[in-house]
Amino acid sequence: MNTPDDRPAALITGAVKRVGLAIARELARAWQPSGGCRLIITYRSSEAQARTAEAELRPLGADVQLHRVDFDSPAAADDFAHHLARTLPRLDVLVHNASTYVPTPLASITAEQALAAYRVNALAPLLLSGRLAPLLSRSMLPGGGAIVAMCDIHALGEHGLPRPDFIAYGMSKAALAEMVRSLARELAPRVRVNGVAPGVVAWPEQGHESDPKAQEAYLTRVPLARAGTPEDAACVVRWLALEATYVTGEIVRVDGGRSLR
C-alpha cells in the first residue's frame, strides 16, 4: 500500500475556479487510499476564491499550498519558478492551466494586447517548464514526471479552427502547442509532455459566448450536440499526468467532435 510520503506532488496554475479547480479535484482524488496528490495551486487575484477552493480540496485528501502569481509578469513567473525549484522536495506533475482569453479584433489590436496573451499563455508555461524540469526529471512515478498544457482546438496550427477576433489568443495558444511538441523531445525520457485541447467545456463568463443564443449556434457544429464539462477535461489531464506512461508529445482533443466539422 502507498504511504502518504509516496503521494505525487502536482503544480496546477490557475486552479481555483472552472477547469483549473476541476483538475485540482481530479488529482486530489487520484492517489487513494493514501490521500490525494499534494497540490501546489496558483491564482491571480481573488484570495477569497482561493481559500474557498482550498477548503473544498482538503477534505478530498489533498495537501494544498496556495500561491498568488500574476503570470502577465515574466519576472514574477520566473521568480516563482525559481522559488519552487529551490524549496520543493519533489514535483511529479506540472499542469499549465492559467490563461487569458480576450478578444482582439484585428482593426484595433495593440502590441500590448498581443504581448499580454503571449506572456500568460505561452511564455509563463515555458519559463515554469524550464526551471522545474530538473525536479520533474527526478520523479519516481512509473512514467516519470509529467507536464500537461491546456491548449485549444481552435489553435492547433494547420489542424486548428481559427476564430475571428481572437488572433492574439490563438497565436499564443498555438505557441503553447508547439511548446508541447518541442519539450516532449527535449525532456524525454524522464519527463512526458502532453496537451489537452478542449472545445467548450466551460462557457466564458462574459463576452459573446456567454449569450445563450451564441452558445446554441456553436453547439450546432458539435457532433455530440452538447457542451462538455470541466470534469471532462480534468479526467484527460489526470490520465495523461498519472496513467498514460507511454504517451508523450500528444495533444488530446476534448471537443465532442467539433474538430470534425
N, C-alpha and C positions, 0 to 999 in steps of 0.2 A: 504493500500500500504506500502511496506517496505521503510524504510528510509535509508540513507547512513550508519548510525550507526548500522543498522541491518546486514550489509554485512558480510558474513563469512570471516575469515582470514585463509589463506592456506599457508603452507610452502611446497615448492617443491624443492628438491635437484637436482642439475644438470639440470637446467631448461632454459638454454639459447640457446639450439640448439636441433634439431632432436626430439625425442619423448618427452623429457622434455619441450621443447618450445611448442609443440602441446598441452600438458597437461595444461600449463600455459594459452594458448589461450582459451582452453575449459572452464577453471574455470573463466577466465576473463569475458566470455560471460554469465556465468551461473546464475547470480543473477540480471538480468534485470527486470524492467526498472530502478532499483535503482543504477545501476552501477555494475561492476563486483566485484568479490571477491577481498579482499585485499591480495596481493601476497607478500610473502617473498621468494625470489628465490636465490639459491646459484650457484656459478660457481667456477671452479678450477683455471683457468689461464688467460683467454682472457678477459681483461677489455673492449676492443672494441666490442667484440661479445656480452658481457653482456649489454652494452649501446644500441646496436642495438636492442636487444630483448626488453629492457625497452621501447624504442621509439615505438616499434610495439605494445606493450601491453597497454600502457596508453590510446591510442585512443579508445580501446575496453571498457574502463570504469574502469579499474583496477588501484588501488593504488599499487605501486611497490617499494619494498625495495630490494636492491642488497647486497649480502654478498659473499665475496671471502673466500672460505674454502677449504682446502685440506683434504679430508676425509681419505687419506692414513695415516694421523697422528691421532691416538686415542686421544691424548691430545688436538689437535685442534678441533676435533669433540666434545669432552666433554666440552671444554671451550665455543664453540659456543652454544651448547645446554643450558649450564648454563646461558649464556648471554641472550638468548631468554626467558628462564624461568623467569628471573628477570625483563625483560624490556617489554615484550609483554603484552598488556592489555587483549588480548584474542587470542586463537588459536582454530580453529574448524577442520582443515584438515591438515594432515601430509602425504606427498607423498614421498616415498623413491624411487627416480629415479636415482640418481648418481650411476655410475657403472664403473668398469674396465673390459674390455674384451680382454684378451691377451692369445694367445696360449701358452701352457706349455707342450711340448712333454715329456712323462714320462722319456725317457732316459736322458734328460738334465735338468729336473726340479730342481730348487733350493728351499731351505727353504724360502728365501726372496720372491720369486715369489708367493709361496703358501700363505705366510702370507700377502702379499700385496693384493691379491684377497680377502682374508678373512676380512682384515681391512676395505676395501672400501665397499664390497658388503654385509657384514653381521654385523660386529662389529659396524660400524658407525650408521646404522639403529637402532641397539639395544640400543646404548647409547642415541641417539636422542629420541627414543620412551620412554625410561625410564625417562629421565629428563623432557620431555614435557607432559607426561601422566597427571599430575595434572591439567595443563592448558586445555588439551583436555577434561578432565572429567567434566569441568565446561561449556562446550559448550551448548548453548541453542537451537541448531538446533534440529529439530524433532527427528532425530535418535541419537542425542548426537554427541560426537566427532568421528572422523574417521581417521584411518591410512590405507593407501593403499601402498603396496610394489610391486615394479616391479620385478616379478620373471621371470622364463624362462621355456618353455615347455620341454626343454632338461634336466632340473634339478629339477624334481619333485619326487624324491625318486623312489620307485618301479613303479610309473606311468610315469616316465620321459623317455627321449630318449638320453642316454649318448652319448657324441660326442668324437671321438678320438682327442687327443692333447689339450683338454680343461678341464683336470681333476681339476685343481685348481679353475678355474672359476666355473665349475659345482658343486664342493663341497661347494663353498662359497654361490652359489645361492640356493643350497639345504638347507643350514643352514638358509638362509633368509626365505624360505618357511616354515621351522619348526618354525621360529620366529612368522610368521603369526598365525599359529595354537595355539602356546603357549600363545601369547599375547591376542588372541581372548578370551581365557578362563580367563586369569588373569585380563584383563581390563574391562570385562563385569560387569555391564550392561551399564556403562556410555560411553564407547568407543568401537566402532566397528572396527575390524581389518580384512582386506581382502587383497588379492593379485590379480594382473593381470599377466598372463603368456603369453607373445606374442610368436609367431613363428617369422617369418620375417615380421616386419612392417617398418624396415629401414635397408637396407643393410649396412654392415660395410664399412667404408670409405677406409680401406686398408686391406691387407691380402687376404687370399684365396677367401673369398666370395665377394670381390669387383670385381672379374673377371666375366664377363657376362656368360661364359660357366659354371662356378661353380654355378652361380645363376640359370641358366636354369636347371642344374641337380637337384638342390634342389627342384625346383618347380614341377618336375615330381612326387614328393612324397607328393604334396599338393593337396587334392581333389578339391579345388576351382581353382587350376591351375594358381594362380597369387599370387604375394606378397601383403601383406596388406599395410596400410599406417600408419604413426604416428597418424593420426586422428582416425583411427580405435581403437587403444589402448587408446587414450585420452578420447574418448566417454565412454568407460567402466570405466575408472578411475573416471570420473565425476559422473557416475551412482552410483558407489559404495560409493563415498565420500558424495554425497548430496541427493541421491534419494532412495537407497536400504536400507531403515531404519530397515528392519527385516533380514538383511543378515550380518553374521559375521563368521569368520573362513573359508571363501571360497577363492579358487584361481580359477579365471575365465580364461580359455584358449582363446586366440585371435590368432588363428593359421591357419585359413582356412581349418581346418580338418586334419592338419599334424599329430596330435596325434593319429589319427585313423589308420595310416599306420606304 
